[in-house]
Amino acid sequence: MGIKACRRKRGRIVAAAMCTAMLTLPQGAACAATTTTPVLRTYLDSNWGGYVARGTFTGISGSWTEPHVTCGSTKDLFAPWVGLDGYGSDTAEQTGVQTDCSSGSPVLTAFYEMYPGPPVYWNDPVSEGDSITASVVSDGRGSYTLTLTDNTQGWTERTVQNINGRNASAEAVIESPSQSYPSFDSLTFSGVRVNEQPFGNAHPLPLSSGGYAPGRLSGGTFTITPSP
């Protein structure tokens, strides 16, 4: 997307100062714990919202439905995606759908990215309300298979890319590199699995961003809604 994003090193929740001009990797977060509901504590991130797990992972997959979006600014930009790495590492392998409001109306585009390389966009049609399934799988030797399917439109894109990734985190998130989200009512990730197991088994960390927060994770399903 060519929009500023930053890398964050992890030990405890802190912000890093090194920035780049690519799509991925969470920007320096305030990351103070904030209670979004009486029962779920999340951590505030400036451009990632959802769940992130740390550990050793060979793959992640999941589905969502593209929400109806209202653009409030030409700076509004966001993307739901699944991927590996990027949370405390210098690479990220991800695929999803970007919604860009720079024209004044939402434009949806499918993409993958092998950070620090630039995002690559597919020309397939994507519309609000489409059911999307995405996966990123590592062979453990630096080769990654990224697959994105629009179940509504009936297309699938798949690419095999190489990078020296650590496979040290797995994510199912929404992201706004511009730190300016358009408005939407909710987005549900469903059937999220890591290492062929439900995402919840990996005890991922919940992140809120840009006024949106994830609800409780049940197995591999959670819903992101505006923060109360």
C-alpha positions in Angstrom: 0.0 0.0 0.0 3.0 2.3 0.4 1.8 3.6 3.8 4.0 3.9 6.8 4.0 1.0 9.2 6.5 0.1 11.9 8.1 -3.0 13.4 7.7 -3.9 17.0 10.1 -6.0 19.0 8.5 -8.1 21.7 9.5 -9.1 25.1 7.0 -7.3 27.1 4.6 -5.0 25.3 6.7 -2.1 24.1 7.0 0.0 21.0 9.9 0.0 18.5 11.2 3.1 16.7 12.2 1.6 13.4 9.7 2.4 10.6 9.2 1.3 7.0 6.9 2.2 4.2 5.1 -1.1 3.6 1.8 -2.7 4.5 2.5 -5.0 7.3 3.9 -5.3 10.8 2.3 -3.6 13.8 3.1 0.0 14.3 4.4 1.2 17.6 1.6 0.5 20.0 0.5 2.3 23.1 -0.3 -1.2 24.3 -1.5 -0.2 27.7 -4.0 -2.9 28.9 -7.5 -1.6 28.4 -10.7 -3.3 29.3 -13.1 -3.3 26.4 -15.7 -5.4 28.1 -16.0 -6.5 31.8 -14.8 -10.0 30.8 -12.1 -9.4 28.1 -8.9 -7.5 28.5 -7.2 -6.4 25.3 -4.0 -4.6 24.5 -4.1 -1.4 22.4 -2.3 -1.5 19.1 -2.1 1.4 16.7 -2.9 -0.6 13.6 -3.5 -4.3 14.4 -6.8 -5.6 15.8 -7.7 -9.2 16.4 -5.6 -12.1 17.9 -1.9 -12.8 17.7 -0.3 -16.0 19.0 3.4 -16.5 19.7 5.2 -19.8 19.5 6.3 -22.0 16.5 3.8 -22.4 13.7 3.7 -24.2 10.3 0.5 -22.7 9.1 -2.7 -20.7 9.7 -6.0 -20.6 8.0 -9.3 -18.9 8.5 -12.4 -17.3 7.0 -14.4 -14.1 7.2 -17.1 -12.1 5.4 -16.1 -8.8 3.9 -18.2 -6.2 5.8 -20.2 -3.2 4.5 -17.9 -0.2 4.9 -18.6 3.5 5.1 -15.7 5.7 4.2 -15.3 8.7 6.5 -12.0 10.0 5.0 -9.9 9.4 2.0 -7.2 8.2 4.4 -9.4 5.3 5.6 -7.7 2.0 4.8 -7.9 -1.4 6.3 -7.4 -5.1 5.6 -8.5 -8.3 7.3 -5.8 -11.0 6.8 -4.2 -14.1 8.2 -0.5 -14.7 8.3 2.7 -15.9 10.0 5.5 -13.8 11.6 5.5 -10.0 11.9 5.0 -9.9 15.6 8.5 -9.3 16.9 10.2 -10.5 13.7 11.5 -8.8 10.6 9.4 -10.7 8.1 5.7 -11.3 7.6 3.9 -13.7 5.3 0.2 -12.8 4.8 -2.8 -12.7 2.6 -6.2 -11.0 2.7 -8.3 -8.3 1.3 -7.6 -4.5 1.4 -10.4 -1.9 1.5 -9.1 1.5 0.3 -11.1 4.7 0.6 -8.6 7.0 -1.2 -11.1 7.5 -4.1 -13.8 8.5 -1.7 -15.6 5.1 -2.0 -14.5 1.7 -0.8 -12.4 -0.3 -3.3 -11.7 -3.9 -2.3 -8.6 -5.7 -3.6 -7.1 -9.1 -2.8 -3.4 -9.2 -2.0 -0.6 -11.2 -0.5 2.7 -9.8 1.0 6.1 -11.2 1.9 7.4 -8.4 4.0 9.8 -6.6 3.7 8.8 -7.0 0.1 5.9 -4.9 -1.2 2.3 -6.2 -1.3 1.2 -7.9 -4.5 -2.4 -7.4 -5.7 -4.6 -9.9 -7.6 -7.1 -8.6 -10.1 -10.0 -10.9 -9.1 -13.3 -9.3 -8.2 -14.1 -8.8 -4.5 -17.2 -7.2 -3.1 -18.7 -6.4 0.3 -20.5 -9.5 1.6 -18.1 -11.9 0.0 -17.0 -15.0 2.0 -13.2 -15.2 2.0 -11.0 -18.1 3.1 -7.2 -17.6 3.5 -4.2 -19.6 4.5 -0.5 -19.3 4.8 1.5 -22.6 5.1 5.3 -23.0 5.7 7.3 -26.0 4.7 9.8 -25.1 7.5 12.6 -24.5 4.9 11.7 -21.0 3.8 9.0 -21.8 1.3 5.4 -20.5 1.9 2.2 -21.3 0.2 -0.3 -18.4 0.4 -3.9 -19.2 -0.8 -6.8 -16.8 -1.0 -10.3 -17.9 -2.0 -13.4 -15.8 -2.6 -16.1 -18.4 -2.0 -18.8 -16.0 -3.3 -17.2 -15.1 -6.6 -15.8 -18.5 -7.1 -12.1 -17.9 -7.5 -8.9 -19.0 -5.8 -5.4 -17.5 -6.0 -2.4 -19.4 -4.8 1.3 -18.5 -4.8 4.5 -20.1 -3.5 7.1 -17.6 -2.2 10.4 -17.9 -0.4 11.7 -15.9 2.5 13.8 -16.6 5.6 10.9 -16.4 8.1 11.0 -17.4 11.7 7.5 -18.8 11.9 7.4 -17.3 15.4 3.9 -15.8 15.4 0.5 -16.4 13.8 -2.2 -13.7 13.2 -5.8 -13.3 12.3 -6.2 -9.5 12.4 -7.5 -6.4 10.8 -4.9 -3.7 10.0 -4.9 -0.1 9.1 -1.4 1.1 8.1 -2.8 4.6 7.9 -4.2 4.4 11.4 -7.5 5.4 9.9 -10.3 2.8 9.8 -13.4 3.1 7.8 -16.7 2.4 9.7 -18.2 -1.1 9.8 -20.5 -2.8 12.2 -18.6 -6.1 12.7 -16.2 -8.6 11.1 -16.1 -12.2 12.2 -13.1 -14.5 11.8 -14.3 -18.1 11.8 -12.6 -21.5 11.6 -9.2 -20.1 12.4 -6.7 -22.9 12.8 -2.9 -22.9 13.5 -0.9 -26.1 13.1 -4.1 -27.8 12.3 -5.6 -27.0 15.7 -8.2 -24.4 16.8 -6.6 -21.0 17.2 -7.6 -20.9 20.8 -5.3 -23.8 21.6 -2.4 -21.4 20.9 -3.5 -18.9 23.6 -3.3 -15.9 21.4 -3.2 -12.3 22.7 -6.2 -10.0 21.9 -5.4 -6.7 20.4 -7.7 -3.7 19.9 -7.0 -1.0 17.3 -8.5 2.2 15.9 -11.7 1.9 17.9 -12.3 -1.8 17.2 -11.8 -4.7 19.6 -12.1 -8.4 19.3 -14.7 -10.4 21.4 -13.9 -13.6 23.2 -12.2 -16.3 21.1 -14.2 -19.5 21.0 -12.1 -22.3 19.4 -11.3 -20.5 16.1 -14.1 -17.9 16.0 -14.2 -14.3 17.2 -15.9 -11.1 16.2 -14.4 -7.6 15.9 -16.8 -4.7 16.7 -16.5 -1.1 17.6 -15.1 -0.6 21.1 -17.7 0.5 23.6 
